[in-house]
Amino acid sequence: MATAVPAERDAVARAFPGPVRGTPVPGAAVQAVDGGPDLLAAGVGPALAAAS
């Protein structure tokens, strides 16, 4: 799942009960949630503009 900013990604990750593992990828870090989605702060949507 792509979010706009890291704070948004982390908030979504906290909504799942499983542990979160960070996995570095070129230019970013994917947060993998056990029993949930993989999350990437990819700079999409209006939240990016609001956070800038």
C-alpha positions in Angstrom: 0.0 0.0 0.0 1.4 3.4 -0.9 1.1 6.4 1.4 2.2 10.0 0.9 4.6 10.5 3.8 6.4 8.3 6.4 4.2 9.6 9.3 1.1 8.4 7.4 2.7 5.0 6.6 3.6 4.5 10.3 0.1 5.4 11.4 -1.4 2.8 9.1 1.2 0.2 10.3 0.1 0.8 13.9 -3.5 -0.1 13.0 -2.4 -3.7 12.6 -1.7 -5.9 15.6 1.4 -7.7 14.2 5.0 -6.6 14.4 6.4 -4.2 11.8 9.7 -4.9 10.0 11.5 -2.3 7.9 13.0 -3.5 4.6 15.2 -1.0 2.8 14.6 -0.7 -1.0 16.4 1.8 -3.3 15.3 5.3 -2.3 12.9 4.2 0.4 12.0 1.7 3.1 9.0 -0.7 3.0 7.3 -1.4 6.3 6.1 -5.1 6.3 3.3 -5.8 8.8 2.8 -9.4 9.8 -0.7 -10.3 8.8 -1.2 -7.0 7.0 0.0 -5.1 4.0 3.5 -3.9 3.0 3.6 -0.1 3.3 5.6 2.4 1.3 5.8 6.1 1.8 5.9 6.9 -1.9 4.9 10.6 -2.1 1.4 10.2 -3.5 -1.8 12.1 -3.0 -2.6 15.4 -1.4 -1.0 14.6 1.9 2.4 15.1 0.3 1.6 18.7 -0.6 0.1 19.3 2.9 3.3 17.9 4.6 5.6 20.0 2.5 
